[in-house]
Amino acid sequence: MVELTANEKENYLNELIELLKIPSISADSAFAKDVEAAAAWVASALEKAGAEKVEIVPTPGYPIVYGEKIIDPNLPTVLVYGHYDVQPPDPLELWDSPAFEPVIKTTPLHPDGAIFARGACDDKGQMYMHIKAFEWMMKHNQLHCNVKFMIEGEEEVGSDNLEGFIREHKDRLTSDVILISDTGMISNEQPSITTGLRGLSYMEVTVTGPNRDLHSGLYGGAVANPINILAQMIASLQDEQQRITIPGFYDKVLELSKEERAEMAKAPFDLEDYKKSIGLSDIHGEEGYTTSERQSIRPTLDVNGIWGGYTGEGAKTVIPSKAHAKISMRLVPNQNWEEIGQLFEKHFQSIAPKSVHVEVTTHHGGTPYVTPIDNIGYRAAHKAYATSFGVEPFPQRGGGSIPIVPLFEEVLGVKSVLMGFGLDTDAIHSPNEHFGLFNFYKGIETIPLFYKNYAALAKE
C-alpha cells in the first residue's frame, strides 16, 4: 500500500492550486500566452519530480511537454498521456466562485473537501496525479518501470497537432503501455476502469435567409426566418423514439449481445440519485435502452450551442439573416467519424427548404475505442484499484471521447489503460467543476501500484 504523509498531501495540493490558476483555454486565442505558461509550468514540475530530457516541443498550435526517466532499458516502459489545456469557463455567472481562483469546499459526496476550479478534474488534477505519483516513486525508490510523459495543450480543441507529433517521434515514444487518467469511476466506494470510449463527430451549421436582418413587421410571414427553419431542421434529426433520423447513421453500429448488456447491468447504478444529481424529475433517451446504456454504448446527437438574431436587452423585432448551431454526435464502435460527418452534411442539406441556404462545417472528430480486459495493462490496473480501494473494480464503458486514443494504438502499436479517478458529478465542462481531495490523493496512491503490478506481470 502507498500512503501519503500529511506534508506530501499539503504540498501536492498547493502545487495543483497554482496550476489551476492558469487560464489555459485552448479554444480562445486571447488566452494563448496562458496556455504557453501552463506548458512551461508542467515542464518545470516534471523536472522537479525527477524526469530527464524534459522538453517543450513546439507544434503549429500549442506545445507538447515531453519528459522521461529510463531506469533500465530491460524494464517495461509506461507512456503517460494527459493534457494541460481546459474548456472555456462560460457561463461565468453560474460559477459560485471564479473559475480560475481555486477554492476548497466540502460537499455531501466530498466530505473531505473538493477543489473547485476549471480543469480541476479535466484534466489538470488527474494529469498532475501522475507527475506526483512519479515524484513519490522516485523519492521512495519505488519506480518499477521506465516512464515517459507526453502532455499536450490541444485536447479540448481536437488534438490537431498531436498526430503529427507522435508520427514524427514514434521511436522516441516507444513503450509497452499507455496510461491515461482523463476518465472517471462509478463512486469513491466502488471503483471502475473505463474499457471503452465513444467517438465524436463535431459539426457547425449556418442557415442563411435574407441578405440582411429584416423588419419583422414588414417582412414577417413573407420570407423564411433562419432561426425558425434551423429549429425545425434540428428537431427533425430525431424521431419520437429518440432515434437519429440521418439515413445510414446506424448501419455500422456494433450492437452488444444480451449477455454483454447483462454484464454491464451488474455495475451499481441508482437512477434516483442520478436524476437528483442533475436536478431532473425524469430521464430521456432512446427507447429500449437503460440510462447506463444510453450514455455509453449508444450513439447520440446533441445541439451544443445555437444562436442568431437579437439576444440583447429589451426587444428588437427582426427576422435575422443568419442562424447557427454547433452539433456533436457521440459514436460507438464501427462508426467512422468522417463518414458520419459526411452523412450528416448530406442529410442536413437535403432537408433544407429552398428559401434558405445551408453551410455545414466539420470541426473535429475521433474514433470509438474499446480496450480488452485480458491484457497485462488492464490486469495491472485492476489489481492496483483492488489493493488501493479494498474493492474489486468494475470494467465500464465510458460515454466521453478521447479522440487521440485510437491513434496511439494505430501508430505506436500499444494498448491504452484508462485509469480515471473523477466522478460523473464533478461537473467537467460545466460551471463549478471540481475534483475531490480523496480522489486526487487516491489516484496518487494507486498509480504506483500499477507500475509495480505491470513490472511483475511482464516477467511472467
RODO-2510 file (C-alpha; in nm, 4 decimals, decimal comma):
residues 460
     n   res          X          Y          Z
     1     m     0,0000     0,0000     0,0000
     2     v     0,1033     0,3569    -0,0695
     3     e     0,0186     0,6139     0,1960
     4     l     0,0921     0,9828     0,1510
     5     t     0,2070     1,1818     0,4503
     6     a     0,0186     1,4919     0,5619
     7     n     0,3095     1,7040     0,4412
     8     e     0,3070     1,5384     0,0970
     9     k    -0,0673     1,5909     0,0645
    10     e    -0,0385     1,9576     0,1551
    11     n     0,2465     2,0197    -0,0874
    12     y     0,0827     1,8333    -0,3753
    13     l    -0,2459     2,0203    -0,3269
    14     n    -0,0791     2,3617    -0,3093
    15     e     0,1059     2,2881    -0,6327
    16     l    -0,2157     2,1821    -0,8071
    17     i    -0,3819     2,5039    -0,6949
    18     e    -0,1057     2,7041    -0,8639
    19     l    -0,1546     2,5111    -1,1888
    20     l    -0,5308     2,5624    -1,1772
    21     k    -0,4864     2,9374    -1,1514
    22     i    -0,3512     2,9453    -1,5093
    23     p    -0,6415     3,0024    -1,7549
    24     s    -0,5063     2,7709    -2,0250
    25     i    -0,8142     2,7885    -2,2505
    26     s    -0,7044     2,6424    -2,5833
    27     a    -1,0282     2,7312    -2,7646
    28     d    -0,9813     3,1062    -2,7160
    29     s    -0,6777     3,2716    -2,8769
    30     a    -0,6999     3,5521    -2,6218
    31     f    -0,5524     3,3048    -2,3720
    32     a    -0,2630     3,1886    -2,5905
    33     k     0,0023     3,3197    -2,3515
    34     d    -0,1680     3,1439    -2,0620
    35     v    -0,1698     2,8120    -2,2490
    36     e     0,2039     2,8551    -2,3155
    37     a     0,2545     2,9401    -1,9483
    38     a     0,0781     2,6192    -1,8453
    39     a     0,3116     2,4188    -2,0695
    40     a     0,6147     2,5807    -1,9050
    41     w     0,4672     2,5116    -1,5609
    42     v     0,4172     2,1416    -1,6400
    43     a     0,7712     2,1120    -1,7788
    44     s     0,9105     2,2623    -1,4600
    45     a     0,7027     2,0220    -1,2493
    46     l     0,8369     1,7233    -1,4440
    47     e     1,1953     1,8349    -1,3892
    48     k     1,1306     1,8857    -1,0197
    49     a     0,9786     1,5365    -0,9957
    50     g     1,2924     1,3793    -1,1419
    51     a     1,2199     1,3460    -1,5132
    52     e     1,5031     1,3780    -1,7632
    53     k     1,5176     1,5116    -2,1209
    54     v     1,2281     1,7419    -2,0389
    55     e     1,1351     1,9438    -2,3438
    56     i     0,8613     2,1825    -2,4526
    57     v     0,8150     2,0662    -2,8105
    58     p     0,6632     2,3296    -3,0412
    59     t     0,3841     2,2391    -3,2829
    60     p     0,1866     2,4502    -3,5315
    61     g    -0,0513     2,5026    -3,2386
    62     y     0,0255     2,4686    -2,8695
    63     p     0,3346     2,2800    -2,7489
    64     i     0,3629     1,9266    -2,6182
    65     v     0,5572     1,8711    -2,2986
    66     y     0,7802     1,5629    -2,3016
    67     g     0,9915     1,4064    -2,0281
    68     e     1,1208     1,0622    -1,9382
    69     k     1,3001     0,8509    -1,6816
    70     i     1,4679     0,5378    -1,8140
    71     i     1,5972     0,3386    -1,5185
    72     d     1,6694     0,0153    -1,7073
    73     p     1,6175    -0,0466    -2,0805
    74     n     1,5213    -0,4056    -1,9989
    75     l     1,2223    -0,2975    -1,7906
    76     p     0,8764    -0,2186    -1,9342
    77     t     0,8078     0,1419    -2,0332
    78     v     0,4888     0,3264    -1,9407
    79     l     0,3881     0,6229    -2,1578
    80     v     0,1711     0,8702    -1,9634
    81     y    -0,0638     1,0912    -2,1652
    82     g    -0,2563     1,3916    -2,0345
    83     h    -0,3437     1,7487    -2,1236
    84     y    -0,2910     2,0882    -1,9639
    85     d    -0,5496     2,2843    -2,1628
    86     v    -0,9015     2,3392    -2,0323
    87     q    -1,2510     2,4188    -2,1550
    88     p    -1,3791     2,7789    -2,1527
    89     p    -1,5455     2,8540    -1,8168
    90     d    -1,8620     3,0097    -1,9648
    91     p    -2,1240     3,0849    -1,8476
    92     l    -1,9265     3,2737    -1,5841
    93     e    -2,2305     3,3893    -1,3874
    94     l    -2,3145     3,0292    -1,2924
    95     w    -1,9887     2,9740    -1,1036
    96     d    -2,0150     3,0014    -0,7260
    97     s    -1,6521     3,1199    -0,7205
    98     p    -1,4253     3,2412    -1,0045
    99     a    -1,3227     2,9575    -1,2357
   100     f    -0,9503     3,0282    -1,2084
   101     e    -0,9415     3,1108    -0,8379
   102     p    -0,9403     2,7590    -0,6865
   103     v    -1,1226     2,7074    -0,3578
   104     i    -1,1649     2,4034    -0,1329
   105     k    -1,5205     2,3259    -0,0245
   106     t    -1,6926     2,0269     0,1314
   107     t    -1,9926     1,8643    -0,0378
   108     p    -2,2140     1,5668     0,0513
   109     l    -2,0111     1,3496    -0,1914
   110     h    -1,6810     1,5018    -0,0806
   111     p    -1,6901     1,5406     0,2996
   112     d    -1,3094     1,5663     0,2988
   113     g    -1,3268     1,8545     0,0549
   114     a    -1,3110     1,9135    -0,3184
   115     i    -1,1155     2,1675    -0,5190
   116     f    -1,3390     2,3879    -0,7343
   117     a    -1,1803     2,5329    -1,0495
   118     r    -1,1866     2,4902    -1,4253
   119     g    -0,9629     2,1940    -1,5092
   120     a    -0,9699     2,0533    -1,1558
   121     c    -1,0805     1,7121    -1,2830
   122     d    -1,0494     1,7530    -1,6623
   123     d    -0,7596     1,7130    -1,6828
   124     k    -0,5134     1,9116    -1,4723
   125     g    -0,5944     1,7363    -1,1470
   126     q    -0,5842     1,3894    -1,2981
   127     m    -0,2788     1,4625    -1,5141
   128     y    -0,0940     1,6027    -1,2141
   129     m    -0,1628     1,2845    -1,0161
   130     h     0,0783     1,1082    -1,2499
   131     i     0,3550     1,3611    -1,2035
   132     k     0,3175     1,3458    -0,8263
   133     a     0,2975     0,9648    -0,8270
   134     f     0,6181     0,9613    -1,0309
   135     e     0,7793     1,2021    -0,7845
   136     w     0,6697     0,9795    -0,4956
   137     m     0,8111     0,6679    -0,6653
   138     m     1,1421     0,8432    -0,7285
   139     k     1,1613     0,9694    -0,3719
   140     h     1,0871     0,6296    -0,2192
   141     n     1,2854     0,4233    -0,4719
   142     q     0,9659     0,2547    -0,5923
   143     l     0,9833     0,3181    -0,9679
   144     h     0,9466    -0,0318    -1,1148
   145     c     0,9135     0,0689    -1,4823
   146     n     1,0591     0,3231    -1,7164
   147     v     0,8262     0,6167    -1,7728
   148     k     0,7692     0,8725    -2,0470
   149     f     0,5369     1,1720    -2,0280
   150     m     0,3522     1,3297    -2,3194
   151     i     0,1324     1,6185    -2,2026
   152     e    -0,0466     1,8208    -2,4709
   153     g    -0,2286     2,1535    -2,4853
   154     e    -0,4946     2,0962    -2,7502
   155     e    -0,7093     1,8069    -2,6278
   156     e    -1,0110     2,0297    -2,5731
   157     v    -0,9970     2,1503    -2,9355
   158     g    -0,9415     1,8169    -3,1074
   159     s    -0,5665     1,7439    -3,0614
   160     d    -0,4994     1,8633    -3,4155
   161     n    -0,1207     1,8570    -3,3828
   162     l    -0,0712     1,5510    -3,1642
   163     e    -0,0920     1,3062    -3,4536
   164     g     0,1963     1,4792    -3,6313
   165     f     0,3980     1,4726    -3,3117
   166     i     0,3565     1,1011    -3,2441
   167     r     0,4271     1,0081    -3,6050
   168     e     0,7400     1,2246    -3,6108
   169     h     0,8589     1,0996    -3,2711
   170     k     0,7434     0,7377    -3,2984
   171     d     1,0820     0,5965    -3,1922
   172     r     1,1064     0,8386    -2,9021
   173     l     0,7638     0,7287    -2,7770
   174     t     0,8361     0,3546    -2,7883
   175     s     0,6565     0,1997    -2,4918
   176     d     0,4708    -0,1064    -2,3689
   177     v     0,1516     0,0551    -2,2443
   178     i    -0,0114     0,3975    -2,2445
   179     l    -0,1555     0,5180    -1,9155
   180     i    -0,4279     0,7835    -1,9169
   181     s    -0,6370     0,9435    -1,6433
   182     d    -0,8966     1,1512    -1,8268
   183     t    -1,1973     0,9407    -1,7331
   184     g    -1,3951     0,8609    -1,4189
   185     m    -1,5159     0,5820    -1,1942
   186     i    -1,8503     0,4758    -1,0502
   187     s    -1,8013     0,6131    -0,6981
   188     n    -1,5454     0,6564    -0,4231
   189     e    -1,6702     0,3319    -0,2713
   190     q    -1,6889     0,1364    -0,5977
   191     p    -1,4003     0,1973    -0,8404
   192     s    -1,4237     0,1117    -1,2072
   193     i    -1,1913     0,1063    -1,5069
   194     t    -1,3040     0,2556    -1,8346
   195     t    -1,2778    -0,0054    -2,1097
   196     g    -1,4328     0,1889    -2,3939
   197     l    -1,4744     0,5424    -2,5240
   198     r    -1,7252     0,6799    -2,7677
   199     g    -1,6092     0,8537    -3,0819
   200     l    -1,7035     1,2053    -3,1816
   201     s    -1,8082     1,3979    -3,4899
   202     y    -1,8403     1,7717    -3,4235
   203     m    -2,0231     1,9914    -3,6755
   204     e    -2,1296     2,3518    -3,7160
   205     v    -2,4207     2,4623    -3,9315
   206     t    -2,5255     2,8035    -4,0649
   207     v    -2,8649     2,8740    -4,2158
   208     t    -2,8860     3,1946    -4,4208
   209     g    -3,2085     3,3573    -4,5333
   210     p    -3,2342     3,7209    -4,6458
   211     n    -2,9197     3,9200    -4,7217
   212     r    -2,9673     4,1316    -4,4088
   213     d    -3,1752     4,1416    -4,0900
   214     l    -3,5289     4,2456    -4,1818
   215     h    -3,8096     4,4274    -4,0015
   216     s    -4,0386     4,1509    -3,8744
   217     g    -4,3461     4,3618    -3,9309
   218     l    -4,2703     4,4483    -4,2915
   219     y    -4,1382     4,1050    -4,3902
   220     g    -4,2793     3,8631    -4,1320
   221     g    -4,4775     3,5836    -4,2915
   222     a    -4,3374     3,6535    -4,6372
   223     v    -3,9770     3,5296    -4,6038
   224     a    -3,8117     3,2381    -4,4278
   225     n    -3,6862     3,3052    -4,0742
   226     p    -3,3495     3,1218    -4,0474
   227     i    -3,3907     3,0592    -3,6732
   228     n    -3,7345     2,9041    -3,7239
   229     i    -3,6041     2,6929    -4,0118
   230     l    -3,2949     2,5826    -3,8166
   231     a    -3,5072     2,4828    -3,5174
   232     q    -3,7346     2,2743    -3,7408
   233     m    -3,4389     2,1076    -3,9130
   234     i    -3,2728     2,0197    -3,5829
   235     a    -3,5983     1,8866    -3,4380
   236     s    -3,6318     1,6526    -3,7359
   237     l    -3,2942     1,4893    -3,6665
   238     q    -3,4516     1,2639    -3,4006
   239     d    -3,7825     1,0795    -3,4049
   240     e    -4,0306     1,0140    -3,1240
   241     q    -3,8259     0,7151    -3,0080
   242     q    -3,5207     0,9439    -2,9865
   243     r    -3,3515     0,7605    -3,2705
   244     i    -3,1387     0,9663    -3,5080
   245     t    -3,3046     1,0025    -3,8495
   246     i    -2,9939     1,0538    -4,0641
   247     p    -3,0020     0,7810    -4,3339
   248     g    -2,7243     0,5271    -4,2811
   249     f    -2,6383     0,6560    -3,9329
   250     y    -2,6905     0,3188    -3,7603
   251     d    -2,5676     0,0959    -4,0422
   252     k    -2,2352     0,0084    -3,8781
   253     v    -2,3273     0,0417    -3,5107
   254     l    -2,1912    -0,2511    -3,3099
   255     e    -2,4815    -0,3998    -3,1158
   256     l    -2,3967    -0,5676    -2,7861
   257     s    -2,5377    -0,9105    -2,7103
   258     k    -2,7898    -0,9733    -2,4325
   259     e    -2,5114    -1,1358    -2,2354
   260     e    -2,2847    -0,8338    -2,2685
   261     r    -2,5650    -0,5990    -2,1674
   262     a    -2,6408    -0,8199    -1,8681
   263     e    -2,2793    -0,7940    -1,7558
   264     m    -2,2949    -0,4154    -1,7871
   265     a    -2,6095    -0,4095    -1,5748
   266     k    -2,4212    -0,5608    -1,2807
   267     a    -2,2428    -0,2312    -1,2201
   268     p    -2,4175    -0,0365    -0,9417
   269     f    -2,6347     0,2486    -1,0652
   270     d    -2,9020     0,4371    -0,8702
   271     l    -3,1427     0,6069    -1,1100
   272     e    -3,2981     0,8290    -0,8432
   273     d    -2,9554     0,9540    -0,7304
   274     y    -2,8655     1,0124    -1,0943
   275     k    -3,1732     1,2287    -1,1545
   276     k    -3,1261     1,4145    -0,8290
   277     s    -2,7608     1,4915    -0,9030
   278     i    -2,8529     1,6856    -1,2178
   279     g    -3,1831     1,8303    -1,0987
   280     l    -3,4178     1,6295    -1,3224
   281     s    -3,7529     1,4708    -1,2450
   282     d    -3,7330     1,2215    -1,5291
   283     i    -3,4876     1,0738    -1,7783
   284     h    -3,4891     1,0993    -2,1561
   285     g    -3,3322     0,8961    -2,4344
   286     e    -3,3501     0,6260    -2,6980
   287     e    -3,6248     0,3739    -2,6342
   288     g    -3,5227     0,0190    -2,5480
   289     y    -3,2050     0,1071    -2,3572
   290     t    -3,1221     0,1847    -1,9961
   291     t    -2,9702     0,5133    -1,8865
   292     s    -2,6309     0,3492    -1,8424
   293     e    -2,6502     0,2032    -2,1928
   294     r    -2,7666     0,5291    -2,3484
   295     q    -2,4633     0,7116    -2,2146
   296     s    -2,2049     0,4524    -2,3112
   297     i    -2,2894     0,2006    -2,5857
   298     r    -2,5379     0,4015    -2,7951
   299     p    -2,4631     0,6844    -3,0400
   300     t    -2,6132     1,0282    -2,9789
   301     l    -2,6786     1,3642    -3,1430
   302     d    -2,6833     1,6812    -2,9354
   303     v    -2,7003     2,0531    -3,0029
   304     n    -2,4161     2,2141    -2,8078
   305     g    -2,4991     2,5739    -2,8928
   306     i    -2,7492     2,7693    -3,1024
   307     w    -2,7613     3,1398    -3,1784
   308     g    -2,8819     3,4087    -3,4151
   309     g    -3,0841     3,7283    -3,4283
   310     y    -3,1092     3,9735    -3,1408
   311     t    -3,0265     3,8467    -2,7906
   312     g    -2,9512     4,1732    -2,6114
   313     e    -3,1565     4,3543    -2,3510
   314     g    -3,5043     4,4622    -2,4444
   315     a    -3,6747     4,3993    -2,7768
   316     k    -3,5674     4,4278    -3,1384
   317     t    -3,8197     4,2954    -3,3859
   318     v    -3,6123     4,1459    -3,6653
   319     i    -3,6062     3,8469    -3,8920
   320     p    -3,2379     3,7541    -3,8697
   321     s    -3,0265     3,6979    -4,1768
   322     k    -2,8468     3,4002    -4,0238
   323     a    -2,8842     3,1302    -3,7613
   324     h    -2,6108     2,8996    -3,6333
   325     a    -2,5741     2,5824    -3,4298
   326     k    -2,2968     2,3556    -3,3095
   327     i    -2,3890     1,9881    -3,3116
   328     s    -2,1945     1,6907    -3,1771
   329     m    -2,2521     1,3216    -3,2366
   330     r    -2,1063     1,0650    -2,9998
   331     l    -2,0246     0,7442    -3,1835
   332     v    -1,9816     0,3789    -3,0904
   333     p    -1,7564     0,1002    -3,2230
   334     n    -1,7525     0,0501    -3,6021
   335     q    -1,8796     0,4040    -3,6732
   336     n    -1,6286     0,6191    -3,8624
   337     w    -1,6444     0,9840    -3,7580
   338     e    -1,5589     1,1209    -4,1028
   339     e    -1,8226     0,9031    -4,2691
   340     i    -2,0811     1,0097    -4,0113
   341     g    -1,9900     1,3735    -4,0732
   342     q    -2,0486     1,3251    -4,4450
   343     l    -2,3835     1,1544    -4,3812
   344     f    -2,4845     1,4412    -4,1544
   345     e    -2,3897     1,7063    -4,4107
   346     k    -2,5710     1,5308    -4,6960
   347     h    -2,8852     1,4858    -4,4887
   348     f    -2,8851     1,8361    -4,3427
   349     q    -2,8511     1,9870    -4,6872
   350     s    -3,1301     1,7658    -4,8191
   351     i    -3,3881     1,8724    -4,5590
   352     a    -3,3298     2,2465    -4,6063
   353     p    -3,6109     2,4323    -4,7872
   354     k    -3,5221     2,6312    -5,0979
   355     s    -3,5954     2,9523    -4,9083
   356     v    -3,2635     2,9296    -4,7199
   357     h    -2,9006     2,8418    -4,7859
   358     v    -2,7203     2,5935    -4,5594
   359     e    -2,3493     2,5631    -4,4852
   360     v    -2,2069     2,2698    -4,2882
   361     t    -1,8571     2,2741    -4,1370
   362     t    -1,6787     1,9770    -3,9801
   363     h    -1,4692     2,0869    -3,6837
   364     h    -1,3061     1,7700    -3,5494
   365     g    -1,3765     1,4134    -3,4567
   366     g    -1,2437     1,0901    -3,3187
   367     t    -1,2820     0,7145    -3,3451
   368     p    -1,4514     0,4986    -3,0768
   369     y    -1,2161     0,2803    -2,8738
   370     v    -1,2521    -0,0434    -2,6797
   371     t    -0,9668    -0,1912    -2,4788
   372     p    -0,9551    -0,5634    -2,3926
   373     i    -0,9640    -0,6701    -2,0269
   374     d    -0,7327    -0,9675    -2,0707
   375     n    -0,4054    -0,7813    -2,1372
   376     i    -0,1493    -0,7144    -1,8652
   377     g    -0,2180    -0,3393    -1,8641
   378     y    -0,5781    -0,3878    -1,7601
   379     r    -0,4860    -0,6629    -1,5167
   380     a    -0,2228    -0,4409    -1,3545
   381     a    -0,4759    -0,1597    -1,3168
   382     h    -0,7427    -0,3959    -1,1826
   383     k    -0,5101    -0,5228    -0,9126
   384     a    -0,3963    -0,1690    -0,8278
   385     y    -0,7536    -0,0492    -0,7686
   386     a    -0,8410    -0,3614    -0,5705
   387     t    -0,5425    -0,3078    -0,3415
   388     s    -0,5905     0,0661    -0,3006
   389     f    -0,9685     0,0702    -0,2546
   390     g    -1,0125    -0,2723    -0,0998
   391     v    -1,2842    -0,3448    -0,3591
   392     e    -1,2661    -0,5140    -0,6988
   393     p    -1,3178    -0,2577    -0,9776
   394     f    -1,5820    -0,2996    -1,2484
   395     p    -1,4966    -0,2704    -1,6179
   396     q    -1,7140     0,0108    -1,7544
   397     r    -1,7749     0,1660    -2,0967
   398     g    -1,7337     0,5428    -2,0902
   399     g    -1,9562     0,7936    -2,2652
   400     g    -1,6928     1,0545    -2,3416
   401     s    -1,4335     1,0745    -2,6156
   402     i    -1,0556     1,0999    -2,6221
   403     p    -1,0057     1,1163    -2,9993
   404     i    -0,6332     1,0528    -2,9901
   405     v    -0,6501     0,7166    -2,8059
   406     p    -0,7251     0,5001    -3,1137
   407     l    -0,4428     0,6769    -3,2976
   408     f    -0,1976     0,5790    -3,0235
   409     e    -0,2689     0,2149    -3,0942
   410     e    -0,2536     0,2642    -3,4715
   411     v     0,0820     0,4471    -3,4722
   412     l     0,2576     0,3210    -3,1603
   413     g     0,1118    -0,0294    -3,1599
   414     v     0,0306    -0,0391    -2,7877
   415     k    -0,2875    -0,0516    -2,5810
   416     s    -0,4092     0,2256    -2,3549
   417     v    -0,5265     0,1789    -1,9969
   418     l    -0,7812     0,4354    -1,8775
   419     m    -0,7327     0,4802    -1,5023
   420     g    -0,9752     0,7576    -1,4137
   421     f    -1,0481     0,8848    -1,0628
   422     g    -1,3132     1,1505    -1,1299
   423     l    -1,6859     1,1185    -1,0695
   424     d    -1,9778     1,1901    -1,3033
   425     t    -2,0851     1,4620    -1,0608
   426     d    -1,7597     1,6577    -1,0936
   427     a    -1,9210     1,8971    -1,3455
   428     i    -1,6466     1,8756    -1,6070
   429     h    -1,7077     2,1189    -1,8961
   430     s    -1,9648     2,2927    -1,6723
   431     p    -1,9695     2,5694    -1,4121
   432     n    -1,8381     2,4675    -1,0701
   433     e    -1,6146     2,1896    -1,1978
   434     h    -1,4434     2,0199    -0,9054
   435     f    -1,2272     1,7251    -0,8033
   436     g    -1,2435     1,5534    -0,4661
   437     l    -0,9324     1,5656    -0,2497
   438     f    -0,9938     1,1993    -0,1721
   439     n    -0,9861     1,1261    -0,5450
   440     f    -0,6728     1,3317    -0,6067
   441     y    -0,4802     1,1626    -0,3275
   442     k    -0,6215     0,8168    -0,4008
   443     g    -0,5054     0,8490    -0,7600
   444     i    -0,1521     0,9327    -0,6475
   445     e    -0,1584     0,6324    -0,4142
   446     t    -0,2989     0,3910    -0,6754
   447     i    -0,0782     0,4771    -0,9741
   448     p     0,2471     0,3456    -0,8182
   449     l     0,0716     0,0117    -0,7615
   450     f     0,0024    -0,0046    -1,1350
   451     y     0,3747     0,0283    -1,2113
   452     k     0,4613    -0,2398    -0,9560
   453     n     0,1946    -0,4778    -1,0874
   454     y     0,2829    -0,4165    -1,4517
   455     a     0,6505    -0,4918    -1,3932
   456     a     0,5615    -0,8131    -1,2106
   457     l     0,3143    -0,9311    -1,4763
   458     a     0,5597    -0,8530    -1,7550
   459     k     0,8019    -1,1029    -1,6040
   460     e     0,5510    -1,3880    -1,6123
***
